[in-house]
Amino acid sequence: MQDFPGFHAFPAPAKVNLFLHITGRRPDGYHLLQSVFRLLDFNDTIFIRPTDDGSIRRIHGNDQIPEADDLCIKAARLLQQTTGCSLGAEIGIEKHIPMGGGLGGGSSDAATVLLALNRLWETGLSRIELQNLGVRLGADVPVFIFGQNAWAEGIGDKLQAIRLEPRHYVVLTPAVHVSTAQVFASNELTRNTIPTTIAAFSRGESSGSLFHNDLEPVVGKQYPAVVRCMDWLNQHGKARMSGSGASVFAEFGTQAEAKSVFGIRPAEIAGVKVSGFMASGLEQHPLYSFAG
C-alpha cells in the first residue's frame, strides 16, 4: 500500500464477464454484444487530493503510460471541462488488477475518478450524466459508474441490474499481452450468436454451453498460454475467459473451495509465468452511493 498523506483513498474494483456473446456488428464497426458484468472485491486504489489551482496532475501511476494518455487523468479533465469546475486534483494510482486482462482495471480506475471527484468537487452530476461521460472514455467505464452487477446489451452501453448469487472466484492471468483491437478485428471471430435473455441466464446460472465467451477461440489460437490456463482451471471448475483476456477464471460456491484451488495454482504454465488472485463477488460498487 502506497502512502499518500492528505489524500482520499477510493477503491476501483475489478469485473469479470460471466459470458460474452457477439450478436452482430453495426455499420460503424462497433460490435453488438450481450454479457453479464460481475463486480469483484479485488481492486486498484485511487488516491485523490483536491487542489485550488485548477491543475490536474498524476503524482503516482504507470510510468509506461504518458500522463496525457492516462484514463484517470482524462476522466478528471473531462469532468472539469464538462462542469466548468475551477478546482484541480493530484491523483495517485495503485495498481493491483492485471493490465490487459479483460478485468476492466483501467476503466474502473477512470470510473472511480469520475465518482470521487464528482463528490469531492461537488459538481453534482447524476449517475446517468456520469455514465454518459464514461462512455466517451471507454466502453467498460459506464458499468462501473452504474455500480451494480449488470446485464449488458448494445455495444455494452445498455445496462440492466441483475441479481447474482454469492460466488467466489479464482482468477489466473498468464503473462501475455492480448490486443483487444486485434481480437475484435479477426476474421475468425463469430459475430452472429443468437441473442438470449436474462430469464434464460438466470435458469442456467451461467453454466453449460449456452453461455460462453465468443472471443475465447480467437484468443486461444493466438495465445496458447490462455488455453493452458483454462485447461488447468477446468480440472477444478468451469473455466471461462473474461472480456478479451488474457485473464481466465472459475466460479465456486464457497470461499473454502476457491481458497483450496487458489492454493495449488501453478506459478508457470507452458513456460509462461502466471499471476492470480482470489475474490468474491460484490452486490454493488463500493462507491455506489456517490451518484444518484
N, C-alpha and C positions, 0 to 999 in steps of 0.2 A: 504493500500500500504506500503510495506516494504521500508526502507530507506537504500540504498546501495551507499554511496558516492564513486565517482570514477568509478562506474560500468556502463556499457552499458546495456540498457533495451530492450528486444526483446519480441514481442507477440508470443504466441503459441495457435492458435485458435482451438476451438472445431469443431467437424463434427457431422452430422447425416447421417445415411444411409436411403435414401428415399425409398428404398426397399432392400431386401437381399434374393436372391434365391440361394439355394444349388442345383447345377445341376449334381453333381457326386462326385466321390472320387478317387484320384489317388492311385496306388499300395503302395506308401509310406505313405499313411494315410492322406495326405493333402486334404482338401475339395476344389472342384471346385465351383466357385460361379459367380454370376452376381450381381452387385449393382451399385447404384449411390451415390457417396460421395458428400455431400454439406457442404462447409465450412461456419462457423458462426462467427459473430463478438463478440463472447464471448470467452475469452482467459485466459490462465495462462500467467504469465510473467517470463521470464528467464533473470537473471542478470549475466553478464559476465565481468570479468576483466582479460585481458591477463597478463601473467607474463613471466619473463625471465628465470625462474629456471627449466622449463620443467615439474613441478609437476601439477597434476590436482586434485583440492580439491573442495568438496561441503561445502560451508560456511553457507548454509541455505537450508532446504528441509524437507521432511517427515522423521522424526526420526525412524519411524517404518520400513523403508526400509534401510537396510545396504548400506552404500555409495558404496560399490563394486557392489551391485546389482541394483543401480540406473541407469535407462536407459540414463539419461543425462550424467552421468559420463562415462558410457560405450561408448556413442556416441563420447564424446570428446577424449577418449583414442583410439578408433578405427580410428578416423580421424588422430590423431597424429601418430599412428603406420603406417598407410597406406601411409602417405605422408612424413614420416621421419622428421616431424616438431620438432624443438628443443624448441619451446615455450610451456608454460603451461597456466593454467587458473584457476581462482577461480569462482565458479558457485553458484548462489543462485536461488532458485525455489519458486515462489509464486503461490500456487495452488488456483484456483477457479473452474476449471472443476471437477465435481464429479469423484472420482476414481472408477473404475469398473462399469461405467455407460454405456459403449458402445459408448462413445463420443470421444474416441481417445486421451484423455488427456496425458497419458504417452508417446504415440507415437508421438504426436505433440510436446511435450517438447523436445524429442530426435531429431526430425527433425529440430527444431529451433536451437538447439545447433550445429548441423552439418552446417546449413546455416550460422549462425552467425560466428562461428569460421572459416569457410571457407573464410569469408570476413576479419575477424579480424587478422587471422594468414596469410592471403594472400597465402593460399595453392592452389588456382586456379582450384579446381576440377569443372567439368561441372555438370549440373543438373543430367544427366544420371549417371555419376560416383557417385554422392552423393546418388541417388536413389538406386544404387547397394549396397552401404554401408548400407543404411537404411534398406533394406530387411534383412540384417544379424542381425538387432536389433529387428525387429518385422514386421508382415505383413502389418500393417497400416502406418508404418513410410514413405514408399515411396510416398504415395498420398499427404502428407503434403509438401514434397520436390517438387513433381510435381507441386503443387501450384495453381491448378485450380480445379473447380468442375469437377468431373471425372466419366465417365462410367468405371467400373472395371470388368475384367473377369480373367480367370485363377484361381490362388489362391489369387487374389487381386493385382497381380503384373502387369497385362496388363491394362494400363490406357489410356483413350482417353478423351480429353477435351470435355465437353458438356456444352451447353449454357442453363442456367436456368433463368426463370423469377424471378423478385424480389419477395421475400416472407419473411414472418416473423413467428417466431416460439415461442411456449410456450413449455418448457421442464420441466418435472417433474421427480424426482428421489426418489423412496422410499428407506428407509434406510435398504436395504437388500444387501447381497453380493452374486452376481451371479458368479458362476465358469464357465468361458468360456470353459475350457477344459472339464468339466463335461457335459455341454450342447452339445458340438460337439461330444462327445463320446456316447451320449444317443442312445439307440436302437430305440427310438421313433422318432428320427429326420428323416424327409423326405429328401432324397438325390437325387431325380430324377425329380426335377422341369424342365419342358421343357424350353430350352433356349429361350429367347426373343430377341428383337432388340432395338436399340436406336430409330429407327423410331416409333416403337410401343409405347415406353415410351413417346416420345415427343407428340404423338397423344393423349395419355391418361393422360398427365400431372400428372403422378404418382398417379392418383386416381383410385378407383374401386378395384375389387378383383384380377385383372390380376397381379397387382404388390403388393407384400406383403413381410413379413419377415418370412422365413421358421423356424426361431428359436423361434418365439412367442409361439406356442403351447407347446413346451418343457419347456420353461422358465415359462410360465403361470401355468403349472401343478405343478412345483416345488416351485414357488414363487407367491402365490396368491396376494400379495400386488401389484405386477406389473400389474396383470389383473385389480385390483380395480382402479389403477391409469388410466389405459386405458379406463375403463368404465366411469370414471369421465370426462376425456378429450373428449370422444366420444359424450358427450352431447353438445359440443361446436364446434367440428370439427372432421375430420377423424384422429383418434389416431393410431400411429404406434410405435413400439419399435425400438430403434437404436442399430445396432450391436447385441450383445448377451445380451443387457440390463445391468443394470436394468432401465435405463432412457427411458422414453417414450415421444413422442412429438406430437403436432398438428401444422398444417401449416395454415397460414392465409394470405389473400391478402393485408391487410393493417396493419400498426403498431397499429392503434387505436383498431382494432379488437383483436389483440394479447394482447395489454395492458389491455383491458377490461376483457378478460378471465384470464390473469395472476393476475389481482387484486382480483379475487374471489377464487383463488386457495386454496385448503384445506391445513392446516398445518399437518394434520394427516389423514390417510386412513386405515381403518380396524385395528386400533391400532398401525400402523406403521408411524413414522414421515416421512414427505415428504419435500424435498427441491426442489427448482426450479429456473429457470431464463427465461428471455425473450431475444431473439436475432433475428437479421436479417441475411439473407444470404449474403455471400460475393461473389464477382465475382472472386477474386483471393486472394491468401495468401498475407498478408502484407509484407512478405519478398520475394515475387516472383522475384524481380529484383536481389536478392543476388546470383543467379546462372544462368548460361547461357545454 
